[in-house]
Amino acid sequence: MFHRFRGGIHPPDMKDATRHKPVEALPPPARVILPMLMHAGAPCEPVVRPDQEVFMGQLIADSKELVSAPIHSPVSGRVLAIDPYPHPNGSRVLSVIIENDGRDTPHESVHPKGSVESLTSDQLLRIVRDAGIVGMGGAAYPTHVKIAAARGKCDTVIINAAECEPYITADHRLMLEAPEEVLGGLRVLMKLLEPKRAVIAVESNKRDALDALRRTLPGKTKIELTALRTRYPQGSEKHIIKSVTGREVPPGKQPTDVKCAVFNTDTAAALHRAVTTGQPLIRRIVTVSGSAVANAKNLDVRFGTPLIDVFNATGGFREPPAKVMTGGPMMGAAQHDLSAPLVKGCNALLAFAEADVPLPGNEICIRCGRCVRVCPAHLLPIYLYMNERKNRLRELERLHLEDCVECGSCSYICPGRLHLVHSMRTGKQKLQDAKREAG
């Protein structure tokens, strides 16, 4: 049964440029740049040194912190340097730079780990951790931490295959071309979490993906396939839980508080590969699109590939882009340096021509209330905006700013062109800074 969540919008999906284009493997570049921060949580520390020979899939960085994820070499070759380098988050991050020898010689650790049935839950969890798997929908939260927190606490596991942001078709193509990987990853999660219910939730504009999954399912299975109404931000964790189960995650709470756990489609595929082939997380599918892109594509890209190399693989730009983004147009991040490398949470690269970049507005609120009506988190965006501008941190807490999922619905619908999402992000940072100063 489908349940409706409050708010949301219906932007043009802009997916036609890539929805029918099969995934192409992009050969890795001559040099890969691997930042020590490719995930949410604590950065890693290098475990290799300059001039050291490395192999594809070899561990090159790790951390003793719980919320972190190890990093592996996506190629075989030689470590050129370990230096600060531009990162897609706009800063410079310590990075391991590897010269690719072009051989892709696998490390000895890359081998099948066994079947899901033959491995214990603890062994599977260790495999997930050692493979460096993170949430591939954008958050990049370490998957082994998420699984450990949900063990014994959830009765429903959901594979989030909504892919509701405009332009992005990476998960769609994955389901069409490798449905067995998505289903295999879900079986890993079912073994780890022992849920009563396991669901793959796909938006109804991807019926062919549902058909591909259905054809791959065995005759008798506990896995459900659910078609959701197309609506943004359906792919938000809390809202897909509402759509699939009817349960609402209370303010300040987590999915486990309503006995649910949600994982991205590509995350599930990575789990399957880690168990069946032993391959750690070293690549992902990326949608490259936008009005400034010469030939939009879906590409299978190794981590550490410079963003400009990914764009060049599509024929480059048809005209100089006025805006380049990693991620979707609603929740993605603008980029200023295309020498920065692709990291784990990046599912799309978009480049827009000047005509498609909105001009700055006057930032005037006309009290229309549209932002309040579309907010899927039941918040009051305009009041959060005004209080953030005046640094009223107690009011931001009282108005539950931290429940904002930064979906961008309010900014999209605002006729006054207020920078609402930017204000939400800034307000969250101010609250974090204030808590840090308070000890």
N, C-alpha and C positions, 0 to 999 in steps of 0.2 A: 504494500500500500504506500502511495506517495503522500507526503505531508508537506504543506506549504509553509515557508518561512516568511516572516514579515519583511517588507521593504524590498530592496533590490532594483535593478534596472535591466534594460534590454538594449545594450549598445549593438551596432552592426558587428557581426562576428568576424568579418574580413578574413575568413579562413580559406576562401576559394583558391587563393594563389598557391597553397601548398597541400590542401587536404587530399588531393589525388596524386601527389608526388611521392613515390617510394623513397625510402631512406637511402642516401648514398654515403658510403664510407669515405671520409676525408683522410688522405694519407697524412701521418703526423709530420710536423715541420722539422727543419734541421736542428732547431733548439726548442726545448720545452721549458717553460718557467713555472715552477710549482710553489705557490705561496704557502707559508706555514699556517695560514688561516684560510681553510677552504670549507669551513663548517661553522655552525653556531657553537659558541663555547670557547674554551681555552685554546690558544694557538699551540701548535706542535713545535718540537725542537728537532733539528736535523740529526739523523743517526748515520749520515754519510759524510765524507770529507771531499774537498776538491781533488781532482785527478783520480778519484776512485771509479773503478768500473762498476756499472750497475746493470741489472737485467729487468726486463719487462715484468711488472708485478712485484718487484722487490720493495720491501719496506724502506722508505727513505726518511720518514719523520714520524714521531710519536709523542705522546704526552702522558704524564702520570695522573693528570686531572681526570675526574670521572666524566665530565661533559666535554668531550673532545673526540676526535676520530683520526686514526692513523692515515698517513698519506703514502701512496705507492708510486713507483715510476711507471709511466705509461709507455715507455720505450726502453730499449737497451742502448747502452752507450757509456759516456764518461761524464762525470760531474765537472762542469767548467768552473762554477763559482757558487758561493753562497752569499748573496748580497741583498740589500733592500731593492725592491722593484715595484713599479706601479701595480696597483690592485684595482679590480673593478669597483671596490667600495670608495675609491677616490684617494686613498692613502698609499703610502709606500710600506710594503710588508716584506720581512725577511723571506727570501725565496731561494730554492735550490734550482739551479739552471743546469740542464743536462743536454749534452751534445748527442744527437741521435745518430747511431751507427747504421740505421736502416735495416737492421736484421730482425728486430723484434724477438730476440732470444729470450725465452721465458725463464723466470727464476725457478729454482727447484721447488719452491713452496707452492707453485701454481699447478695443482693437480686435483682431480675429483676428490671430494671429502667423504663420499658415501651417499647413500640414499636417505631421504628424510625419515623413512621408517627405521633404518638401522642406527640412526644417531639419536642420542638423548637430547632433551631440551637444553641442558647445560652445554653440551657440545655444540649444538646449533647456535646458541647465543654467543659462544666464544668465536665461532666462525664469522658471525655477523660483525662482531667487534673487530676482529683481526682484518676483515675485508675493508674496513673504513667506510661502511655504508652510512649514508645520511639521507634525510628527507629530500627527495629530488624535485619536489614541487616548488621549491624556492626558499623554504625556511632553512634547509640544510642542518636540521637538528640531528645529532647522532642517533641512529636507529636503534642501536643496542641499548642505549639509555631509555629510550621510549618504550621498548619492549619490556625491559626489566621493571619499569614503573607500572606497566599494565598487567604483569603476570598475576593471576589469581584475582584480578579486579574487574575484568570485563567479560560480558557475555556476547558482545557483538564486535566483529572485526569488519571494517569497511575498507575496500580498495577505492580510493578517490580517483575516478577516471572521468570526472566532470569536464576538466580542461575548459573552463568557462571564459577565460580571458580571450579577447579578440586576437586574431592572427595566429595563435599558437596551435599547432597540430602534431607536436612531437609524440604525445601520449596516444593520440588517435592512430598514427602510423604504427606505433609499437604494437598496439592491440591488433591491428590488421595483419602485420607482418610476423609477429612473434607472440601470438596469444598463449602458446604453451609456456613461455617465460613468465607471463603475468599470472597465470593459473598456478604454475609451479611455485612462485614466490608466495602466493596466498596459502598454499599447502604448508610451506615453511612456517608461516605465521600461525596457522591453525594448530600445528604441532607445538609451537612455543606457548600459545595463549589459551588453547583449549576452549574456544568460544562455543556457545550454543548455536550461534548464527554467523555465517560468513557471506558477505555481500560484495559484489563488484557493481558500483553505481556509475552509470554512464549517462550523459545527457542525451536527449532524444534526437539531437542533430547528428548523432554518430551511430545510427542504426546498423550500418555495415560492420562497425566494430563489435556491437552486440552479437551480430550473426556469426562473426568469426570466432568469438569466445564460445558461443553456444555450440558451434560445430566441433570445437576442440574438447569440450567437456565430456567426460565419460557418461555412460547411460545413467548410472546411479551415483549421485553426488549430493553433498550437503551445501554446495556452493550455489548461491542465488545470483542471478543477473537482473538488475533493476534499471529501468529507463526513467530518468528524471526529466521533468520539464526544463527546457532551456531557459536559464535565468542567471544573471550575474548578481552576487558572487556565490553561485552554487558550490564552487570548489573550496570555499572557506571551510575549515575543519568543523567548526560549530554548526554551520548551516547545512552541511551535507549530513551531519548527524540528525538534525531536525527533519530533513527531507526523507531520510531512510527510516528512522525509528520513531519520529514524533517527539523525541525527548529534547528538552532545552538545557544546554549547559548553563548553569547559573552564573551571574557576574562573579568574576574572580576565581572561577573553578576551571577544572580541566576535563577533557573527555572521559577520563577514568572515573570521574565523579558521577557520571551517568552510565557507567559500565560499558563504555565504547572505546575503541582504538581505531585510528584512521591512518592509512598509509597510502602514499602516492603510487601510481601505476609503475613508473620507472624504478621506484624503490623496490617494489615487488620483483621486478625482472632482475634487479641486481642481486637480491637475495637468492633467487633461483640459480644464477650463474655462480655465485660464491660457493654454493653447495655442490652443484653438479660438475663444474669445471675448475673450481678453486680460484677463479679470476677475481681479484679484488676490484674495487671501484676505481677504474682508470679512464672511463669514457662515458659519454651519454649522447642521447639524440637531442639535437638543437634545431629549432625552426629559425630560419633566416629569411626575413620578409620585411615589408614596408615599401612605401612609394618610391624611395630612393635606391632600392636594391634592383640590380639589373635583371636577375633571374632567381626568384625566390625558391628556396629548397628546404628539405629536411636533411640534415647531415648528422652522421655518426662521428663525433669529434672526441679526440683524446684530450684529457685535461692538460692544461699548460700551453695549449695552442694560442698564440696571440690572436686577439679579436680581429685584427685587420686581415689575418690569414684566412679566417673563416669567411669574412665578407668577400675576399678575393676569390674564394672557391665558388662563389655564385656569379662570377663575372664582374665583381666590384660594384661600383655605384653608377647608376644611369645619370646622376647629377650630384653635385656636392651635397651631402646630407646636412640639414639644418639641426637635426636632433638624432642621436643614436642612443639606444637603450638596451640594457640587458634585462631580460624578463619581458612581461607583457606591458602594453601601454597604460594599464590601470595601476599596476603595483610595481612596475619595473623601476630601474635606476638609470638615470641619464649618465652617459659616459663622455669623458673629455679626452681620454688617452687610449687610443686603440692598440697601443703596444701592450696593454694589460692582457693577462691570459684568461682563458676560460676556466671557471672553477665549478665545483660540484653542483651548486644550486642554480645554475644558469640554464634555463630550458628554452630560451629564445634570444635572438639578436635582431633588433629592429632598427631600421634607418628610415627617416622620414624626410621628404622634400620640404622645402620652405613653405609651399602652399598648404601643406597638411599640418603645420605646427601652429596652434592658435596664438594669435597676438596677445600680448599682455593686456589685461583689462584694467578697469579703474578700481577694482577691489571694493565695491560698494555693496553692502547687503541691502536688499529691497524688502526684507521681511516676508518673503514669499512662502517660507516654510518647506520648500521642496527638499532641502537637505535632511530635515527631520523625517519626512515621509518615506524617503528611500533608504534611510540608515537601517541596515539589517541587524545591527547590534542594539537597537532600541535607545540610541543615544541622541543628544541634542548638539549636533555639530557646530551650529553657529555660536552657541554659548561656550562650547569648548574653545572655539577659535578666539572669541573675545577675551576669555579669561587667560588663555595662553599669552595673548598679546600684552596683557597687563601683569603677567607673572603671578597670577593668583593661584598658587599651587594647591592650596587647600580646596579651592573650588573645583579644580581639575580632578582631584581625588574624589570629591563628593559627587561629581558628575560621571564618575567611572570611566575616565579617559583610558585607562589601561585595558578596557574591554574593546576598544576600537581595533578592528582587524586591518585597518589601513587599506580597505578595498578600493577606495577612490570613487565610490558611488556619489558621495556628496559633492566632490569637486566636479565630477562629470555633469551633474544636473544643475549646478549653480549658475544662474544667469548673470550674477555679479562678478563671476570669475575669481572668487576668493580662493586663496591657496589653502584650502581646508586641510587636505591630507598632510601637506608640509607642516602646518601648524600642529597637527596631532602628533607627528613624529618628533617635532621640536619639544612639545609639551612633555612627551614621555621621557625624553632625554633629560629635561629639567627635573622631573620627578626623581629619576634615577640618581642624578647628581646630588639632589638635596638629601636623599636617603643615604648616599655614600658619605656625605659630609657629616650627617648626624650620627654616623657610626653604625 
